[in-house]
Every structure is written in C-alpha cells, then in structure tokens.
Amino acid sequence: MLEDGIERLVAKTGNGARLKDHLLASHSFAEEAGRIASDAGVKRLVLNHLIPADDPDIGEADWIAAVRKTWAGDLTIARDGLVVGLSGGKAAQGEETA
C-alpha cells in the first residue's frame, strides 16, 4: 500500500482490449514470420521486437521452437544493441545464429 503524500506515481499501464487489438493487428507470430521468410526465399530471418519481452517464462528457446515450425534457414533472435548489416553475407555484429 502506498503512503500518503507520495509525490509521483509512475505506472506501467495498458488499455485492455484496445491493446490486445493493436498487438494482434501490428505484430506477426513467429510461425507466420517463418512462413513469410520461406515463401520469400530470404537468406536470414531476424526476429525482433519480441512480445512479450519481459516475461521470464518465455525465452530464446521458445522463439526458436516456434519459428522452426515454418523456417529452417539462418535465424537470429534479436536483442537490445544488436546491429544488423543490410549487405554482405556475414552475420551481424554481436549476432549469434540459432
């Protein structure tokens, strides 16, 4: 319980159904990204902006397992600070492949 007289409250907030609608409309599922990459014949798939990013029960292995259902090619699971080059065949700086 908060004490009386607290100067500021910084609250992590959402907007229920509108947030869910936004997430579903503006993000793809890992399996869908793999399917798109397969259909497009890309050389490397980079998954980024992973949602939810702050759930300790969802880790890199979960993202890999999900995308491997539809994508067998080179795969990178992005992390903060990753730099992905847009040309050349080598992996991105700081990039580990899965």
Helices and strands as residue ranges (DSSP letters): H 16-26, H 30-40, E 44-47, H 60-67, E 74-77
